[in-house]
Amino acid sequence: MLLVFPYGTVISVIHFQTLFKDRWHSPVNKRKLRNLRKEIAIPTQTTRNGDGVDPRQWIYRPEKEKSGLDKTETILLVTQINGILCLLGSSSRVRLVGGPHHCEGRVEVEQEGQWGTVCDDGWDIKDVAVVCQELGCGVANGTPSGVSYKPLAEKEQNIFMQEVKCNGMEASLFHCERAEDVFDCSHNEDAGALCEKNVRLAGGPGRCKGRVEVKHQGQWGTVCNAGWNLSAAKVVCQQLGCGRAIQTRRCCNKATQGQGTIWLTQVSCSGKEVSLWDCPSGHWGKNNCTHEEDTWVECEDPFDLRLVGGDIRCSGRLEVLHKGVWGSVCDDGWGKKEDQVVCKQLGCGESLSPSVKARRSFGPGVGRIWLDDVHCSGKEQSLEQCQHRFWGYHNCNHKEDVAVICSGVDHSFMSSIL
């Protein structure tokens, strides 16, 4: 039986008392899980041994004809709790908009492809703590009003949540108690969040690639590469909301070396930890490393962008990555502020505000046009934080593709965090 709750949360509890009597990895359990898979779902990932079955944790994408759900919007996580097989899932997302970085701004949540705000009735530091944790943004540091972040929410934008009540330990804002319906609330009451990051990737082209830095006793410092591996990189990428770890290596050339204290060394993660702080390591500040041994990590940012068709990486036709597919951006409403955000995100210095002729020199794109009517304040750290139409909705053709020309590598950027 599937129960569909407001805001897209799906819960199914199926009693399989005999399924878990044997050991977790017993052949009978695997066989029964395979039969269950055929009946209700298609697995989206396999286990380390490649058989697609892990009785402790298994991810499904539901068949529309079996569950009545849109298989492109909802992913179910299957796990065992006290002898009961539970399926939990949500298609929702959370972001902070209008702030100086992705860890501060007006709180917005996504439902069925639409972004909406959260009413600040009852909003407190525990609610912010959940948002910060969900975004990989460290600890809660304040509950600012959402109206202090520009541009303001559009009048027609939905308000999806009201009277949110978290205990501070939930994994997602969508797991917190809240009113069933939104009433008596306007965008003048939009909630905001201010987080204080304690892990970041600095000196790279975007927030999901760079030198690993941690904050201790109020100061940022680096992590020595001794003992570091891809499992540790996986934890960092997950903690920052940056997708899977692509690679990790010893940093750095002189332009990207860290400065100050080297806080950690011999960090040992299994890859299953939620936070880098859950991994064993050497004592804070006690090591014989140099900044030539700083750790560099590259994650697969779920929202990535690139400039193509130019002679260097800092000029070209703009493309963004969505659902694993690269697509272009329509130039409706595009201007200098939007250029600035792109150049900043790529670590490419300042926008040169090229002429229309120069922009057209990179040629038209092919395939998807992902974004249209993009509006930035210029303060955003990522194009994802700017206002735009729903993904894939536009009235454009590829003759209107955006192109951006930046001044080149910003050396001040290379020693700072986006």
Secondary structure, 3 states (H helix, E strand, C coil): CEEECHHHCEEEEEECCCCCCCCCCCHHHHHHHHHHHHHHEEECCCCCCCCCCCCCEEEEEECHHHHCCCCCCCCEEEEEECCEEEEEECCCEEEEEECCCCCEEEEEEEECCEEEEEECCCCCHHHHHHHHHHCCCCEEEECCEHHHCCCCCCCCCCEEECCCECCCCCCCHHHCECCCCCCCCCHHHEEEEEEECCEEEECCCCCCEEEEEEEECCEEEEEECCCCCHHHHHHHHHHCCCCCEEEEEECCCCCCCCCCCEEECCCCCCCCCCCHHHCCCCCCCCCCCCHHHEEEEEECCCCEEEEEECCCCCEEEEEEEECCEEEEEECCCCCHHHHHHHHHHHCCCCECCCCHHHHHCCCCCCCCEEECCCECCCCCCCHHHCECCCCCCCCCCHHHECEEEECCCCCCHHHCCC
